[in-house]
Amino acid sequence: MGLFLCIYLMRIPVRFRLVFMSFLAVFICYIDRVNISVAIIPMQEQFGWNEAQIGIIFSIFYVGYFFSMAVGGFLADKYGGKKILGFGVLLWSIFTMLTPAFSYNGFLALLFIRILIGLGEGITFPSWHSMYARWIPFKERTRAIAITNSGIPAGTIFAYVISAIIIASYSWEWVFYSFGALGLIWFFFWQKDIHSFPDQDKNISLEELTLIKNEAPADSNANKIPLLSLLTNLPFMSIAIATFCNNWALFTFLSYLPKFVNSPVSMGGLGINLDSSVFILMVLFPSIVSVTALITGGYLADTLIKNGHKVLKVRKTLNTLGFFGSAFCLSLIPFQESHIAIVILLCITNAFSGLAVGGFGVNHADLGPKYTGSLVGISGSIGMLAAIISPLVAGLILEITGSWVLIFNICSAALLFGGTFYLIFAGATEQFK
């Protein structure tokens, strides 16, 4: 069986192996990011943290992420994404495994290791986006990015479910030990099988290499970042603003969904115990829908463009449906009393969100193919400001009011603003050459 699998892998196009390994990198990135959202429940009980401290623990991760994202994109564009992404996964996996030891050394020690994990993870998305600009033909780009991004909900599902099982069966410490070990295994195969540029791979066929050279958006390294022109360019800033607003909602729920499900009904939560099978189902179904929606959204965008629809029209249409639809569904959740109704609304929210992968999520390479890593890194760093602020805001709201209603309403408002800004100012013509 193992020999058959090896022979099969040798026969599939090399660029598909890159997509698969990048998907796994995103998957591991998110299991190591989301695991603490479940582990924080027994950790809070053990260490006696208040809700404001929980918000700091969640948000401090993104401080490190913010600083490394733009740098990672620049380094990937200049030197190639293989080394940068591999180095990042190795570092954050080691830091993940060290999290329990730092937790027992005090609150500030935990914050320090969370910053280090964020520094490692920040290079993930700009690195593989940079590699895709040099590996993936234009007509396959949106679906390749969608498949890779499906590692976000897939990793979220895995982290929510497996973390709860590990905690119930062993202890919260083993969540970090076991998840960190997966990154070390991935690193071995990444170093062995993946290359930054197609012409470096000895196993690539001449037919595939010719296809990539003719159709991939970029075929050269970027020598500098046009930073000032980026920050004054409205099509680029529409991506950055959309990323910020999307991240506000995304990272609020990545951090707080398990606590929302676990919180007492009197506080506006669902009052479901961590070790309950209902808890697993409540966080599982919306994430499954998200995986399907991301991949479907990617294929839909590629199909519409292939059938002759203008790229900008496709980007704006899918992004608007994704943002406005998600905002509407989130605004309804606080008024629901039924668990089933809430799960259905979360699923529909994620279905709409998946459409946006064909909008702002892939727009970077339209604007500057050889700067793709830098564009993703800089817009992502701007977006990470939301990831830093939103858990702090949610923690303070819970600490002061004890209510979830305002948290949902702020997320809806952010999505409406981001969707509107992108609809007005987005572009699809090359801006940076």
TIKOL-625846 format. One record per residue (C-alpha): residue in one letter; x, y, z. Coordinates in steps of 0.5 Angstrom, whole numbers, plus 500, padded with zeros to 3 digits. Layout:
+------+------+-------+-----+
: rest : east : north :  up :
+------+------+-------+-----+
:    a :    X :     Y :   Z :
...
+------+------+-------+-----+
***
This chain:
+------+------+-------+-----+
: rest : east : north :  up :
+------+------+-------+-----+
:    m :  500 :   500 : 500 :
:    g :  506 :   505 : 502 :
:    l :  509 :   503 : 495 :
:    f :  503 :   504 : 491 :
:    l :  502 :   511 : 495 :
:    c :  509 :   513 : 493 :
:    i :  508 :   511 : 486 :
:    y :  502 :   515 : 486 :
:    l :  505 :   521 : 489 :
:    m :  510 :   521 : 483 :
:    r :  505 :   521 : 478 :
:    i :  501 :   527 : 480 :
:    p :  503 :   534 : 478 :
:    v :  508 :   537 : 482 :
:    r :  505 :   543 : 483 :
:    f :  499 :   539 : 486 :
:    r :  504 :   536 : 492 :
:    l :  506 :   544 : 493 :
:    v :  498 :   545 : 494 :
:    f :  497 :   539 : 499 :
:    m :  503 :   541 : 503 :
:    s :  501 :   548 : 504 :
:    f :  494 :   546 : 506 :
:    l :  497 :   542 : 511 :
:    a :  502 :   548 : 513 :
:    v :  495 :   552 : 514 :
:    f :  492 :   546 : 518 :
:    i :  497 :   545 : 523 :
:    c :  498 :   553 : 523 :
:    y :  491 :   553 : 525 :
:    i :  491 :   547 : 530 :
:    d :  496 :   550 : 534 :
:    r :  493 :   557 : 534 :
:    v :  486 :   555 : 536 :
:    n :  488 :   549 : 541 :
:    i :  488 :   554 : 546 :
:    s :  481 :   557 : 545 :
:    v :  479 :   550 : 548 :
:    a :  485 :   549 : 553 :
:    i :  483 :   556 : 556 :
:    i :  477 :   553 : 559 :
:    p :  481 :   548 : 564 :
:    m :  487 :   553 : 564 :
:    q :  482 :   559 : 567 :
:    e :  479 :   554 : 572 :
:    q :  486 :   552 : 574 :
:    f :  490 :   559 : 574 :
:    g :  484 :   563 : 576 :
:    w :  485 :   568 : 570 :
:    n :  479 :   573 : 569 :
:    e :  476 :   575 : 562 :
:    a :  480 :   581 : 561 :
:    q :  486 :   576 : 562 :
:    i :  483 :   571 : 557 :
:    g :  482 :   577 : 552 :
:    i :  490 :   579 : 553 :
:    i :  492 :   571 : 552 :
:    f :  488 :   571 : 545 :
:    s :  490 :   578 : 543 :
:    i :  498 :   577 : 544 :
:    f :  499 :   572 : 540 :
:    y :  497 :   577 : 534 :
:    v :  502 :   582 : 536 :
:    g :  508 :   577 : 534 :
:    y :  504 :   575 : 528 :
:    f :  503 :   582 : 526 :
:    f :  511 :   584 : 526 :
:    s :  513 :   577 : 522 :
:    m :  507 :   577 : 517 :
:    a :  510 :   583 : 512 :
:    v :  517 :   581 : 513 :
:    g :  516 :   574 : 512 :
:    g :  512 :   576 : 505 :
:    f :  518 :   580 : 503 :
:    l :  523 :   575 : 505 :
:    a :  519 :   570 : 501 :
:    d :  519 :   574 : 495 :
:    k :  526 :   575 : 495 :
:    y :  529 :   569 : 497 :
:    g :  523 :   564 : 496 :
:    g :  518 :   561 : 500 :
:    k :  520 :   554 : 502 :
:    k :  526 :   556 : 507 :
:    i :  521 :   562 : 510 :
:    l :  515 :   557 : 511 :
:    g :  519 :   551 : 513 :
:    f :  523 :   555 : 518 :
:    g :  516 :   558 : 521 :
:    v :  513 :   552 : 522 :
:    l :  519 :   549 : 525 :
:    l :  519 :   555 : 530 :
:    w :  512 :   555 : 532 :
:    s :  511 :   548 : 533 :
:    i :  517 :   548 : 538 :
:    f :  514 :   554 : 542 :
:    t :  507 :   550 : 542 :
:    m :  510 :   544 : 545 :
:    l :  513 :   549 : 550 :
:    t :  507 :   553 : 552 :
:    p :  505 :   548 : 558 :
:    a :  512 :   550 : 561 :
:    f :  511 :   557 : 560 :
:    s :  504 :   557 : 563 :
:    y :  506 :   554 : 570 :
:    n :  512 :   560 : 570 :
:    g :  506 :   565 : 570 :
:    f :  502 :   569 : 566 :
:    l :  507 :   574 : 563 :
:    a :  511 :   568 : 561 :
:    l :  505 :   565 : 558 :
:    l :  504 :   572 : 554 :
:    f :  511 :   571 : 552 :
:    i :  511 :   564 : 549 :
:    r :  504 :   566 : 545 :
:    i :  508 :   572 : 542 :
:    l :  513 :   567 : 540 :
:    i :  508 :   563 : 537 :
:    g :  505 :   568 : 533 :
:    l :  512 :   570 : 530 :
:    g :  513 :   563 : 527 :
:    e :  506 :   563 : 524 :
:    g :  506 :   570 : 521 :
:    i :  510 :   568 : 515 :
:    t :  505 :   562 : 513 :
:    f :  500 :   566 : 509 :
:    p :  505 :   570 : 505 :
:    s :  510 :   565 : 504 :
:    w :  505 :   560 : 500 :
:    h :  502 :   566 : 497 :
:    s :  509 :   568 : 494 :
:    m :  510 :   561 : 492 :
:    y :  503 :   560 : 488 :
:    a :  505 :   566 : 484 :
:    r :  511 :   562 : 481 :
:    w :  508 :   555 : 481 :
:    i :  500 :   556 : 480 :
:    p :  497 :   557 : 473 :
:    f :  492 :   563 : 473 :
:    k :  486 :   559 : 471 :
:    e :  488 :   554 : 477 :
:    r :  490 :   560 : 482 :
:    t :  483 :   561 : 486 :
:    r :  481 :   554 : 487 :
:    a :  489 :   552 : 489 :
:    i :  488 :   558 : 494 :
:    a :  481 :   556 : 496 :
:    i :  483 :   549 : 497 :
:    t :  489 :   551 : 501 :
:    n :  485 :   556 : 505 :
:    s :  480 :   550 : 507 :
:    g :  486 :   548 : 512 :
:    i :  483 :   554 : 516 :
:    p :  476 :   551 : 518 :
:    a :  479 :   544 : 517 :
:    g :  484 :   545 : 522 :
:    t :  479 :   549 : 527 :
:    i :  475 :   543 : 527 :
:    f :  481 :   538 : 528 :
:    a :  483 :   543 : 534 :
:    y :  476 :   544 : 537 :
:    v :  474 :   536 : 537 :
:    i :  481 :   533 : 538 :
:    s :  483 :   538 : 544 :
:    a :  476 :   537 : 547 :
:    i :  477 :   529 : 547 :
:    i :  485 :   530 : 549 :
:    i :  483 :   534 : 555 :
:    a :  477 :   530 : 557 :
:    s :  482 :   523 : 557 :
:    y :  488 :   526 : 559 :
:    s :  490 :   533 : 561 :
:    w :  490 :   540 : 557 :
:    e :  498 :   540 : 557 :
:    w :  498 :   534 : 552 :
:    v :  494 :   538 : 547 :
:    f :  500 :   543 : 546 :
:    y :  505 :   537 : 546 :
:    s :  501 :   533 : 541 :
:    f :  499 :   538 : 536 :
:    g :  506 :   541 : 536 :
:    a :  509 :   534 : 534 :
:    l :  505 :   534 : 528 :
:    g :  509 :   540 : 525 :
:    l :  516 :   537 : 526 :
:    i :  513 :   531 : 522 :
:    w :  511 :   536 : 517 :
:    f :  517 :   540 : 517 :
:    f :  521 :   533 : 515 :
:    f :  517 :   532 : 509 :
:    w :  517 :   539 : 507 :
:    q :  524 :   540 : 507 :
:    k :  525 :   533 : 503 :
:    d :  520 :   534 : 497 :
:    i :  518 :   542 : 496 :
:    h :  522 :   547 : 492 :
:    s :  521 :   555 : 492 :
:    f :  521 :   555 : 484 :
:    p :  519 :   550 : 479 :
:    d :  526 :   550 : 475 :
:    q :  529 :   547 : 482 :
:    d :  525 :   541 : 482 :
:    k :  528 :   535 : 479 :
:    n :  522 :   531 : 478 :
:    i :  518 :   536 : 475 :
:    s :  516 :   534 : 467 :
:    l :  517 :   538 : 462 :
:    e :  510 :   539 : 460 :
:    e :  508 :   542 : 467 :
:    l :  514 :   546 : 467 :
:    t :  512 :   549 : 461 :
:    l :  505 :   550 : 463 :
:    i :  507 :   554 : 469 :
:    k :  512 :   558 : 466 :
:    n :  507 :   560 : 461 :
:    e :  501 :   561 : 465 :
:    a :  504 :   563 : 472 :
:    p :  503 :   570 : 474 :
:    a :  510 :   571 : 476 :
:    d :  517 :   568 : 474 :
:    s :  522 :   573 : 478 :
:    n :  524 :   575 : 485 :
:    a :  522 :   582 : 487 :
:    n :  527 :   586 : 489 :
:    k :  524 :   591 : 493 :
:    i :  517 :   593 : 497 :
:    p :  513 :   599 : 494 :
:    l :  511 :   601 : 501 :
:    l :  509 :   608 : 500 :
:    s :  505 :   606 : 493 :
:    l :  502 :   601 : 497 :
:    l :  499 :   605 : 502 :
:    t :  496 :   610 : 497 :
:    n :  493 :   605 : 492 :
:    l :  486 :   604 : 493 :
:    p :  485 :   598 : 490 :
:    f :  490 :   595 : 495 :
:    m :  487 :   598 : 501 :
:    s :  481 :   595 : 499 :
:    i :  484 :   589 : 500 :
:    a :  487 :   591 : 507 :
:    i :  481 :   594 : 509 :
:    a :  477 :   588 : 507 :
:    t :  482 :   583 : 511 :
:    f :  482 :   587 : 517 :
:    c :  474 :   587 : 517 :
:    n :  474 :   580 : 516 :
:    n :  479 :   578 : 521 :
:    w :  475 :   582 : 526 :
:    a :  469 :   577 : 526 :
:    l :  474 :   571 : 524 :
:    f :  478 :   572 : 530 :
:    t :  473 :   574 : 535 :
:    f :  470 :   567 : 533 :
:    l :  476 :   563 : 533 :
:    s :  478 :   565 : 540 :
:    y :  471 :   565 : 543 :
:    l :  466 :   560 : 540 :
:    p :  468 :   555 : 545 :
:    k :  467 :   560 : 550 :
:    f :  460 :   562 : 547 :
:    v :  458 :   555 : 547 :
:    n :  460 :   553 : 554 :
:    s :  458 :   560 : 557 :
:    p :  452 :   560 : 562 :
:    v :  445 :   561 : 558 :
:    s :  444 :   567 : 563 :
:    m :  450 :   571 : 560 :
:    g :  448 :   569 : 553 :
:    g :  452 :   563 : 552 :
:    l :  449 :   556 : 550 :
:    g :  451 :   553 : 557 :
:    i :  454 :   546 : 554 :
:    n :  459 :   543 : 558 :
:    l :  466 :   542 : 555 :
:    d :  466 :   534 : 555 :
:    s :  459 :   534 : 552 :
:    s :  458 :   531 : 545 :
:    v :  453 :   537 : 544 :
:    f :  459 :   541 : 545 :
:    i :  463 :   538 : 539 :
:    l :  457 :   538 : 535 :
:    m :  456 :   545 : 536 :
:    v :  463 :   547 : 534 :
:    l :  464 :   542 : 529 :
:    f :  458 :   543 : 524 :
:    p :  460 :   550 : 522 :
:    s :  467 :   549 : 521 :
:    i :  465 :   543 : 516 :
:    v :  461 :   548 : 512 :
:    s :  466 :   553 : 512 :
:    v :  471 :   547 : 509 :
:    t :  466 :   546 : 503 :
:    a :  464 :   553 : 502 :
:    l :  471 :   555 : 501 :
:    i :  473 :   550 : 496 :
:    t :  466 :   551 : 492 :
:    g :  468 :   559 : 492 :
:    g :  474 :   558 : 489 :
:    y :  472 :   553 : 484 :
:    l :  466 :   558 : 483 :
:    a :  471 :   564 : 482 :
:    d :  475 :   560 : 477 :
:    t :  469 :   558 : 473 :
:    l :  466 :   564 : 472 :
:    i :  473 :   567 : 470 :
:    k :  474 :   562 : 465 :
:    n :  467 :   563 : 462 :
:    g :  468 :   570 : 460 :
:    h :  466 :   574 : 466 :
:    k :  471 :   580 : 468 :
:    v :  475 :   579 : 473 :
:    l :  473 :   585 : 477 :
:    k :  466 :   583 : 477 :
:    v :  467 :   576 : 479 :
:    r :  471 :   579 : 485 :
:    k :  466 :   584 : 487 :
:    t :  460 :   580 : 487 :
:    l :  463 :   574 : 491 :
:    n :  466 :   579 : 496 :
:    t :  460 :   583 : 497 :
:    l :  455 :   576 : 497 :
:    g :  460 :   574 : 502 :
:    f :  461 :   580 : 507 :
:    f :  454 :   582 : 507 :
:    g :  451 :   575 : 508 :
:    s :  455 :   573 : 513 :
:    a :  454 :   580 : 517 :
:    f :  446 :   579 : 516 :
:    c :  446 :   572 : 519 :
:    l :  451 :   574 : 525 :
:    s :  446 :   580 : 527 :
:    l :  441 :   575 : 528 :
:    i :  444 :   570 : 532 :
:    p :  443 :   574 : 539 :
:    f :  436 :   573 : 538 :
:    q :  435 :   566 : 537 :
:    e :  434 :   561 : 543 :
:    s :  434 :   555 : 540 :
:    h :  441 :   551 : 539 :
:    i :  439 :   548 : 532 :
:    a :  437 :   555 : 530 :
:    i :  444 :   558 : 532 :
:    v :  448 :   552 : 529 :
:    i :  444 :   553 : 522 :
:    l :  446 :   561 : 522 :
:    l :  453 :   559 : 524 :
:    c :  453 :   555 : 518 :
:    i :  450 :   559 : 513 :
:    t :  455 :   565 : 516 :
:    n :  461 :   560 : 514 :
:    a :  457 :   559 : 507 :
:    f :  457 :   566 : 505 :
:    s :  464 :   567 : 508 :
:    g :  467 :   562 : 503 :
:    l :  464 :   566 : 497 :
:    a :  469 :   571 : 499 :
:    v :  475 :   567 : 498 :
:    g :  474 :   569 : 490 :
:    g :  474 :   576 : 492 :
:    f :  479 :   580 : 497 :
:    g :  482 :   573 : 499 :
:    v :  486 :   572 : 492 :
:    n :  486 :   579 : 489 :
:    h :  493 :   580 : 491 :
:    a :  496 :   577 : 485 :
:    d :  492 :   581 : 480 :
:    l :  495 :   587 : 483 :
:    g :  502 :   585 : 483 :
:    p :  504 :   578 : 481 :
:    k :  511 :   578 : 483 :
:    y :  510 :   582 : 489 :
:    t :  504 :   577 : 492 :
:    g :  508 :   575 : 498 :
:    s :  509 :   582 : 500 :
:    l :  502 :   584 : 498 :
:    v :  499 :   579 : 502 :
:    g :  504 :   580 : 508 :
:    i :  503 :   588 : 508 :
:    s :  495 :   587 : 508 :
:    g :  495 :   581 : 513 :
:    s :  499 :   585 : 518 :
:    i :  494 :   591 : 517 :
:    g :  489 :   585 : 518 :
:    m :  492 :   583 : 524 :
:    l :  491 :   589 : 528 :
:    a :  484 :   587 : 528 :
:    a :  486 :   580 : 531 :
:    i :  490 :   584 : 536 :
:    i :  484 :   588 : 538 :
:    s :  478 :   584 : 537 :
:    p :  479 :   579 : 543 :
:    l :  481 :   584 : 547 :
:    v :  474 :   588 : 546 :
:    a :  471 :   582 : 547 :
:    g :  474 :   580 : 553 :
:    l :  473 :   587 : 556 :
:    i :  465 :   587 : 554 :
:    l :  464 :   580 : 557 :
:    e :  468 :   582 : 563 :
:    i :  464 :   589 : 564 :
:    t :  457 :   587 : 561 :
:    g :  457 :   579 : 561 :
:    s :  453 :   579 : 555 :
:    w :  455 :   576 : 548 :
:    v :  450 :   581 : 544 :
:    l :  454 :   587 : 543 :
:    i :  460 :   582 : 541 :
:    f :  456 :   579 : 535 :
:    n :  453 :   586 : 533 :
:    i :  460 :   589 : 532 :
:    c :  462 :   583 : 528 :
:    s :  456 :   585 : 523 :
:    a :  458 :   592 : 523 :
:    a :  465 :   591 : 521 :
:    l :  463 :   586 : 515 :
:    l :  458 :   591 : 513 :
:    f :  464 :   596 : 513 :
:    g :  469 :   592 : 509 :
:    g :  464 :   589 : 504 :
:    t :  462 :   596 : 502 :
:    f :  469 :   599 : 502 :
:    y :  472 :   593 : 497 :
:    l :  465 :   594 : 493 :
:    i :  467 :   601 : 492 :
:    f :  475 :   601 : 491 :
:    a :  477 :   594 : 489 :
:    g :  481 :   593 : 482 :
:    a :  483 :   587 : 478 :
:    t :  489 :   591 : 474 :
:    e :  496 :   590 : 475 :
:    q :  498 :   596 : 479 :
:    f :  505 :   594 : 481 :
:    k :  510 :   592 : 476 :
+------+------+-------+-----+
***
